[in-house]
Amino acid sequence: MLVISGGKIITMGPQGTLQSKIIIVEGDRIKAITEADDVPANAQHLDAGGGYILPGFIDAHAHIGLDEEIYRVEGDDVNETTDPVTPQLQAVDGIHFRDLAFQDALRGGITRVMSMPGSANVIGGQAVFLKTLAADMSGMIYKNPWGLKAALGENPKRVYGEQQKKAPRTRMASASLLREAFYKAARNLEKESLDPEIEYKQMPIFKVLRKEMPLLLHAHRSDDMLTALRLKEEFNIDVIIQHATEAVLIAGELRQQNVPVFIGPLLVNRAKVEMQEVAFKNARLLKERGVIFSLISDHPVTPIEHLRVSAALMVQEGLDEETALKAITLHPAQALKVDNELGSIEVGKRADLVAFDGHPFDFRSRVKWVVVDGQVWHNSDEH
């Protein structure tokens, strides 16, 4: 049993912010949030040192373990650019669990991360939801698969049309390839038996059609996002728009269809035309227009440990602190349908916690320790 004390607890749940309380962890779950004089005997103690205790942060879109730190060709397993439609690929098969970025994630207070194929392909493959700390490497897998990655916009056009001189060369072709894949899978889903090769390739699309996992659709520009909304309606599927740089321009449509968006990376330059509207103020504008969003790092585009720095910069540009914290805790947990386990500090939820020596949006603050499923990691770089 683990007893956590000595900090202001920002629960991100119904209890709000708590003072002078302790958190009791048993196994991988939060057993109680109670008074400081209710300490069980023989418990292990973990002190926040007068700082802040929060739910572990969730980075809902990254390429950790696939696009590795340090390595170039040797550690580049993020895009399979031999075929624009590869739903059968699984990100978990490319994850290097010793990627240095997992330690960086812990130093940034991140306890869970969705790692997924890149956006070269119209359909890139299946995402894996990971823990950043576990007793062994296999234990770092939290949910697999947990989404199907797809992409519209500039990247498939550049990789296939410009570089390989084949489809898709246009946005029309990208949308058509995506629509064709889902149309064929929807028809095949009605059949009693299928050719094994077809079945194997389409099984991930079947899961999206059955709403067993979402389509994680890369789209920066408003026209690409509108295509995503049309596909959502055509096939009655769950879609989470990734990046959503111009989401402010179609906020009404997003709100009407109740489509979550994962905005980011924001701590970047305008690397291509479809990113020309990248700005931290977009978070405030989305909040004002009623669109629920999560913040992502897209690691290694923005180093994963700077997820909370990006959130702080959203606050600098007018977003309220509570919404900024929700964007890296409760909102991604809700969008990914794991809020029964993650995203807030509540009894019965998984023991994913992080302690900072100051407010997490103060750039001077450092992580003291992280708890992932009850396992403790101490920041040896704290001093």
C-alpha positions in Angstrom: 0.0 0.0 0.0 1.2 3.5 -0.9 0.3 6.7 0.9 0.8 10.0 -0.9 0.7 13.3 0.9 2.3 16.7 1.2 0.8 18.5 -1.8 -2.2 20.4 -3.1 -4.2 17.8 -5.1 -5.7 19.0 -8.3 -8.0 16.1 -9.0 -9.5 17.2 -12.3 -12.6 15.4 -11.0 -15.8 16.3 -9.0 -13.8 17.0 -5.9 -11.9 19.8 -7.5 -8.7 20.9 -5.7 -8.0 19.4 -2.2 -5.8 20.6 0.6 -4.4 18.5 3.5 -5.6 15.2 2.1 -3.8 12.0 1.4 -4.2 9.5 -1.5 -4.1 5.8 -0.6 -3.0 3.5 -3.5 -3.4 -0.2 -3.4 -2.0 -2.2 -6.3 -2.7 -0.2 -9.4 -5.8 1.6 -8.1 -6.6 4.6 -6.0 -8.3 3.1 -2.9 -9.1 6.3 -1.0 -8.7 10.0 -0.8 -9.0 10.8 2.9 -7.9 12.8 5.9 -4.2 13.0 6.8 -4.8 11.2 10.1 -6.1 8.1 8.4 -2.7 6.7 7.4 -2.7 2.9 7.3 0.0 1.1 9.3 3.0 -0.3 7.5 2.3 1.7 4.3 4.9 3.1 2.0 5.0 6.9 2.0 5.5 9.3 -0.9 5.8 13.0 -0.2 5.0 15.8 -2.6 7.1 18.2 -0.6 4.5 21.0 -0.5 4.0 21.0 -4.3 1.2 19.9 -6.6 -0.3 16.5 -7.2 -2.2 15.9 -10.5 -3.4 13.0 -12.6 -0.8 11.7 -14.9 -0.7 13.5 -18.2 -1.9 11.8 -21.4 -0.3 12.5 -24.7 -2.9 11.3 -27.1 -0.9 11.4 -30.3 2.8 10.7 -30.6 5.3 8.5 -32.4 7.3 7.4 -29.4 9.2 4.2 -29.9 8.5 4.3 -33.7 10.4 7.5 -34.6 13.2 7.1 -32.0 15.5 9.5 -30.3 19.1 9.6 -31.7 18.6 7.1 -34.5 17.9 7.9 -38.1 17.2 5.0 -40.5 17.8 2.5 -37.7 15.1 3.8 -35.5 12.7 5.1 -38.2 9.7 2.7 -38.2 6.9 5.3 -38.4 5.8 5.2 -42.1 5.5 2.1 -44.4 5.7 4.0 -47.7 5.3 1.0 -50.0 1.5 1.2 -50.2 -0.8 4.1 -49.3 -3.4 1.8 -47.7 -2.0 -0.4 -44.9 -4.6 -0.8 -42.2 -3.2 -4.2 -41.2 0.0 -2.7 -39.8 0.3 -2.5 -36.0 2.3 0.2 -34.3 3.1 -2.1 -31.4 5.2 -4.3 -33.7 7.5 -1.3 -34.4 7.8 0.0 -30.8 11.3 0.1 -29.3 10.4 0.2 -25.6 13.9 1.4 -24.7 13.4 4.6 -26.7 15.0 7.4 -24.6 11.8 9.4 -25.1 10.0 7.2 -22.5 12.3 8.7 -19.8 11.6 12.2 -21.3 7.9 11.5 -21.0 8.2 10.7 -17.3 10.2 13.9 -16.8 7.3 15.7 -18.3 4.7 14.1 -16.1 3.3 11.9 -18.8 2.0 8.5 -17.8 0.1 7.3 -20.9 0.8 8.0 -24.6 -0.9 6.9 -27.8 1.8 5.9 -30.3 0.7 5.6 -33.9 2.0 5.3 -37.5 2.8 8.5 -39.3 0.7 10.3 -41.9 2.5 9.3 -45.2 -0.3 6.8 -45.9 -4.0 7.4 -46.4 -4.4 4.5 -43.9 -1.2 4.0 -41.9 -2.1 1.3 -39.4 -3.2 0.7 -35.9 -2.3 2.8 -32.8 -1.2 1.4 -29.5 -2.0 3.0 -26.1 1.1 2.8 -23.9 2.2 3.3 -20.3 5.5 5.1 -19.9 6.5 2.9 -17.0 6.0 -0.8 -16.1 7.8 -3.6 -14.5 8.7 -5.1 -17.9 8.5 -4.0 -21.5 5.3 -6.0 -22.4 3.7 -4.4 -19.4 4.0 -1.0 -21.0 1.2 -2.0 -23.4 -2.1 -0.6 -22.0 -4.6 -1.0 -24.9 -3.8 -2.6 -28.3 -5.0 -1.7 -30.8 -6.8 1.4 -29.8 -7.5 3.3 -33.0 -6.8 3.3 -36.8 -4.6 6.0 -38.2 -5.5 7.7 -41.4 -4.4 10.9 -43.2 -5.7 13.5 -45.5 -3.9 16.6 -46.9 -0.4 17.3 -48.0 1.5 14.3 -46.7 0.1 11.4 -48.8 0.1 13.7 -51.8 3.8 14.4 -51.4 5.0 10.9 -50.5 3.1 9.1 -53.3 2.1 11.7 -55.9 5.2 13.8 -55.9 7.9 11.3 -54.9 6.6 8.0 -56.3 4.4 9.3 -59.1 1.4 7.3 -58.2 -1.9 7.8 -56.4 -2.8 9.7 -54.4 -1.7 12.8 -56.2 -4.6 14.9 -55.2 -6.9 15.4 -52.2 -9.7 13.8 -54.2 -7.6 10.6 -54.6 -6.8 10.5 -50.9 -10.4 10.8 -50.0 -11.4 8.2 -52.6 -8.8 5.7 -51.4 -10.1 6.1 -47.8 -13.7 5.9 -48.8 -13.0 2.8 -51.0 -11.3 1.0 -48.2 -14.3 1.6 -45.9 -16.9 0.9 -48.6 -15.3 -2.5 -49.4 -14.9 -3.4 -45.7 -18.6 -2.4 -45.0 -19.8 -4.7 -47.8 -17.5 -7.5 -46.7 -18.6 -7.2 -43.1 -22.0 -8.5 -44.2 -20.5 -11.7 -45.7 -20.2 -15.0 -43.7 -16.8 -15.9 -45.1 -13.9 -14.0 -46.8 -10.7 -14.7 -48.5 -8.1 -14.8 -45.6 -5.9 -12.1 -47.3 -8.8 -9.7 -47.6 -10.1 -10.5 -44.2 -6.7 -9.9 -42.6 -6.2 -6.5 -44.2 -9.7 -5.3 -43.4 -10.1 -6.5 -39.8 -8.9 -3.2 -38.4 -11.5 -1.4 -40.6 -14.2 -3.8 -39.3 -13.4 -2.7 -35.8 -13.9 1.0 -36.7 -17.1 0.2 -38.5 -18.3 -1.7 -35.4 -17.2 1.3 -33.2 -14.8 -0.8 -31.3 -12.1 1.8 -31.9 -12.0 5.3 -33.6 -10.5 6.5 -36.8 -7.6 8.8 -35.9 -7.7 11.1 -38.9 -4.8 13.4 -39.6 -6.2 16.7 -41.0 -4.8 20.3 -40.7 -6.9 22.2 -43.2 -10.6 23.0 -42.9 -11.4 21.3 -46.2 -9.7 18.1 -45.1 -11.6 18.2 -41.8 -14.9 18.6 -43.7 -14.0 15.5 -45.7 -13.5 13.7 -42.5 -16.9 14.8 -41.3 -18.5 13.5 -44.5 -16.8 10.1 -44.1 -18.0 9.9 -40.5 -21.6 10.4 -41.6 -21.3 8.1 -44.6 -20.1 5.1 -42.5 -21.4 6.1 -39.1 -18.0 5.8 -37.4 -16.2 7.4 -34.5 -13.6 9.9 -35.7 -11.1 11.9 -33.8 -9.4 14.6 -35.9 -5.7 14.8 -35.3 -3.9 18.2 -35.5 -7.0 20.2 -36.5 -5.0 23.4 -37.2 -7.9 25.2 -38.8 -10.6 23.7 -36.5 -11.7 27.2 -35.5 -13.0 27.8 -39.0 -15.4 24.9 -38.8 -16.2 25.0 -35.1 -19.9 24.8 -35.7 -19.7 21.7 -37.7 -17.4 20.0 -35.2 -19.7 20.9 -32.4 -22.8 19.8 -34.2 -21.3 16.4 -34.9 -19.7 16.1 -31.5 -16.3 15.3 -33.0 -13.3 15.5 -30.6 -10.2 17.2 -31.9 -6.6 16.7 -30.8 -4.8 20.0 -31.5 -1.1 20.2 -31.9 1.8 20.2 -32.2 1.8 23.9 -31.3 5.4 24.4 -30.2 6.6 24.3 -33.8 7.2 26.5 -36.8 4.8 26.6 -39.8 6.6 23.7 -41.5 4.1 23.5 -44.5 1.3 25.4 -46.1 -1.5 23.5 -44.3 0.0 24.6 -40.9 0.0 28.3 -41.6 -2.7 28.9 -38.9 -0.8 27.2 -36.1 -1.1 29.3 -33.0 -1.5 28.9 -29.2 -4.5 31.2 -29.3 -6.5 28.6 -31.2 -7.1 26.7 -27.9 -8.9 29.7 -26.5 -10.9 30.3 -29.7 -12.0 26.6 -29.7 -13.1 26.9 -26.1 -15.1 30.0 -26.8 -16.8 28.2 -29.7 -17.7 25.2 -27.6 -15.3 22.6 -29.2 -13.8 20.1 -26.8 -10.2 19.5 -27.5 -7.1 17.7 -26.3 -3.5 18.8 -26.7 -0.9 16.6 -28.3 2.9 16.7 -28.8 3.1 14.7 -32.0 6.5 13.6 -30.6 9.2 14.0 -31.9 7.8 17.0 -33.7 7.6 18.7 -30.3 9.6 16.8 -27.7 7.2 14.8 -25.5 8.4 16.3 -22.2 7.2 19.7 -23.4 3.5 18.8 -23.6 2.8 20.8 -20.4 4.9 23.7 -21.7 2.6 23.8 -24.7 -0.4 23.8 -22.4 1.1 26.7 -20.4 1.6 28.7 -23.6 -2.1 28.1 -24.4 -2.8 29.8 -21.0 -0.5 32.6 -21.9 -2.7 33.2 -24.9 -5.9 33.5 -23.0 -7.1 29.9 -22.2 -8.1 29.3 -18.6 -5.9 27.0 -16.6 -8.6 24.4 -15.9 -9.3 23.8 -19.6 -5.6 23.7 -20.4 -5.1 21.0 -17.7 -8.1 19.1 -18.9 -6.6 19.1 -22.4 -3.8 16.8 -21.1 -5.8 14.8 -18.6 -9.5 14.4 -18.6 -10.3 15.4 -22.2 -8.0 12.8 -23.9 -9.2 10.1 -21.5 -12.8 10.9 -22.5 -12.1 11.1 -26.2 -10.3 7.7 -26.1 -13.0 6.2 -23.9 -10.8 5.4 -20.9 -12.1 8.1 -18.5 -13.5 5.3 -16.3 -9.8 4.6 -15.5 -7.8 7.7 -16.3 -7.9 11.4 -16.6 -8.7 12.4 -13.0 -7.8 11.5 -9.4 -10.8 9.5 -8.1 -11.3 6.5 -6.0 -11.3 3.3 -8.2 -9.4 4.8 -11.0 -5.9 3.8 -12.0 -3.1 5.2 -9.8 -1.5 7.5 -12.5 -0.2 10.5 -10.6 2.5 13.2 -11.0 3.9 15.6 -8.4 5.5 18.9 -9.3 7.5 21.1 -6.9 5.5 24.1 -8.2 2.5 24.8 -10.4 2.8 22.7 -13.5 2.3 25.8 -15.7 5.2 27.6 -14.1 8.2 26.9 -16.4 10.5 26.7 -13.4 8.6 23.7 -11.9 10.1 20.3 -12.0 8.6 16.8 -11.7 9.4 15.3 -8.4 8.0 11.8 -9.0 5.5 10.0 -11.2 3.2 7.0 -10.3 2.0 4.8 -13.1 -0.4 2.0 -12.2 1.0 2.3 -8.6 4.6 2.0 -9.7 6.8 4.9 -8.5 9.4 6.7 -10.6 11.6 9.3 -8.9 13.1 12.1 -11.0 16.8 11.6 -10.4 17.4 14.9 -12.3 15.3 16.9 -9.8 18.3 18.6 -8.3 
